[in-house]
Amino acid sequence: MKNKVILVLLDGLGYEMAVSEMGFMEGAVAKGAARRWKMRVGLPSLSRPLYETIHTGLAPYDHGVTSNNIIRNSRHENVFSIARQAGRRTAAAAYSWFSELYNHVPYDPVMDKEVDDENRVIQHGRFYTEDDYPDAELFRQADMLVRRHEPDYLLVHPMGCDFKGHVFGGESPQYRRQAGKADDLLAIHAPSWLEAGYHVLVTADHGMDEIGTHGGTRDEVMQVAFYHLHGRDEQPCEEQEACQLSIAPTILTLMGLPKAAAMTGAVLADH
């Protein structure tokens, strides 16, 4: 039975663009090898608050990280800390804000870029600071972490869609092409992760509007896709709506771990 999870967090990829441009993922949904939900994100629809929401199952108002400029460690039980308490191995190939949330502040771009420390909350980390860091390189680092450390929970966090959206806008050809590139990287890497015994979850923190911004309540920034790629050949399921508060308890359930009492979101998938 699978009890390991990889979460691919495609920063800034809105729902409509994901469904229209991610042919590999949508093909898996059509075959019954994956399921998709339309997910509504928290407010404000900004990255650092929603990174914390995704991993704590709490709304930004409740966990307190309500701005990208609130820079501190998480103060709540989260997927990484619960996994560590249970003796499970954690890893991340992700933006440096995750190091600040779950390892320590301030982020040191020299000493914290590569982390292999059994005492950290994120034990094995490969972190970056440049928004235009290549997604392909990030996926290769994630593969390295899988092969070298076999983590029970791995976060894979490419920034390409968010970067293109901010520069060119959420309706631009550049943003659309980047969504397709992210899907191709999933097509290359996800099958081997499934073979290694992982559930693969794919989602986004928020979407992007036509002028390259987010933070408010418009549907294009509030709606993202949430996929569970399990690899089984099942009857396709009708899409349902979901809340971003469900991600943390879903990850922990798939890992066979208890969720925190504060995690009230519905579990979207089981073993």
N, C-alpha and C positions, 0 to 999 in steps of 0.2 A: 504494500500500500504506500502511495506517495505521501510523504510528510515534509517535503521541502518546497519552498516557494521562491520564485524570482518575480519581482515586481518591476516592470519596465514603465517608467514614468516619462512619457514624451512631453516635455515641458511646452506648454502653450498650444497644444493641438486641440482645436475645437471639434465638436461632435460631427458636424456636417462634412468637414474636410476629412476626418478620419474615415467615415463611412464611404465617401466618394472616391478616396485615393488609396486606401489600404487594401489592395486586391488580395494579398496573401491572407490577411486576417479575415476579410469578408468571405474568402473562399473556404476557410476553415469553419466559419459560422454556417455557411450553406451546406457543408458536408456533415455537420454535426460534431466536428472535432473541437469546436469552440462555441462559446455563448457570448452574446453581447447585451449589455444594458445601456440605456440612455441615463447618464448620471448627472445630477445637479450638484454643483460644487458649493463650498461655503463662501461667506462674505466677511471681509472684503475678498474679492477674487484676485488676490495677489499671491505671489509664489511662496514666500517664507511662511506666511500664515497657513497656507494650504499644505505645505510640506508637513507642518506639525499636525494639522487636521488629519491628513492621510495616515499618519503613524500613531496618533493618540486616540482617534475616533471622537474627538471633541471639536466643537465649533470654535472658530477663532476667538469669539467673545469669551468663551469658557476657558480656553487654554492660555489666553493672554498675549499671544503673539499676533497682534492685530495690524502690524505694519512690517514692511520689508526692512525698516530701520530699527526694529526692536531686535537686538542682537544678543542672545543669551542661550544658555543651555535649556533644554526642555525641563519643565518642572512636574511632568506627569508620567505615569506609566505609559510606555509606548511599545511598539512591536519589537524594536531592538532590545530594550531593557528587559522585557518579559522573556524573550528568547534567551538572553544571556542568563537570567535567573534560573532558567530551566536547563542550563548547561548546553545550549545549542550554539552553533557557530554562526556569526554574523559577518556580512561584508557589504561593501557599496562601491560602485564606480559612479561617482556623482559630483555635482557642484559643491563647492566648499561650504555653502550654507548648511549642508547636512552635517559636515564635520563640526560646525559651530553649534548646531542643535543637539547633537548626540555624543560628541566626544568632548571637545573643550573650546573655550573662547579665551583669547582671540585666535583666529586661524593664522597659523604660521605657514606661508606659502613654500617655505623650504622644508621644514621639519614635518609638516602635516600632509604634504602632498602624497606620500606613500606611507601607509601605516600597516604594520603587522605586529600587533600587540594584544596578547590574550587578555589583558586587563581592561582594554577599552570596551565601551558599549558597542561601537562598530570596530570589530577586531581587525578586519582586513579592509583597508580603504585605499582607493585611488581617486584623489580629488583634483579638481581643476578650478580655475578662477576666471578664465576668459570665456565670454559668452559665445564666441565663434569657434570654440574647441570642436574639432571634427567628430561627428557622431560615429563614424566608422572606427576611429581610434578608440572611442569610449566603449563600443561593443567588443572590440578586441581585448580591452582591459578586463571587461566583465567575463569574457571567456577564459582569460588567464586565471581569474579568481576562482571560477568554477573548477577548472582542471587542477589548480595547485592546492586549493584549500577546501573544496567541496562544502561550501557554506550551506547551512540549513535555510537561511534567509539572505537573499541577495537583492539589493536595490540597484537598478540600472537606470541612470538618469541623464539622457542626452538633451542638449539645449538647442539643437538645430532649428526646430520649428519655432520656438519662442524667438530666437535671434532673427530669423527671416521675417517673422510676423512683425516684430517691432521696427525693423528697417524698411520693409516694403508694404506692410499692411496685411490684414487677414484675408483679403480677397485677391491677393496678388498672385501672378504665376510663380514667383519665387517661393512663396509660402506653400502653394499647392505642390510644387515639385519636391520640396523638402519633406512633405508628408509621405509622398511616394518613396523617397529615399529611405525614410525611417521604416516603412513597411518592407522594403527590400532587405534591409539589415535584419529585421525579424525573420524574414524568409530564410536567410542564411544561417542565423544563429539559433533560433528557437527549436528547430527539430532536434538538434543535438542536446539541448537542455531537457526536452521531453524524454529523450532516450536515457539521459542521466538520472531520471526519476523526479523531475521538477514539475509542479504546476507553474504555468507561466501566466501571470496577470499583466494586462497592458491597459494603461489609462493615461490621463493627463491631469495636471493640477488645475488648469483653467483653459479657456479658449482665447480667441483674439478677435478684436473688431476690425473694421475695414481701415481704420486709420492707425492701427498698430498699437492699441492700448487695451488695458483690462483693469479690473478693480471694482467695477460697478455691477449692475444687475441685469444687463442686456443678455438675451438668450445666447448670443454668439460667444459670450465670455463665460456664461454660467453653465453651459451644457457641454459635457465631454462624453466620450465612449468609455465603457469599462468592459474589457474582454477577459474571459477565463479560457485560456487555451489549455485543454486537458489531453488532447490527442486521441481520445476515444471516438469510436464511430457510433454516434447516437443520432436519434431523430432530431432534426433542428428544432429549437425552441423559439416561440414568439418572443420578441423583445419586450422587456418590461422597464419601467422607470426605477431609478435607485437614487440613493443619497450618498454623498462622499463619506459620511460618517460610518458607512458600512465597510469601508476598505480594511481598516485595522482588525475588526473582529473576524472578517472573512479570512485574512491572512493567517491569523492565529488559529482559527478553526481548521484550516487546511494543514497547518503544522501540527495539529493535535495538541495545542496548548490552550490553557484557559484564558479567556479575555478578561480585561480589567473590568471592575464593577461599573466604572464610568462609561464604558463603551456600550452605548445603547442602540447603535445602528444594527439593522437586520443583517444576518449572515447571508451572503449571496450564493455561496457554493459550499458543498460539503466534500468529504473524501470521495 
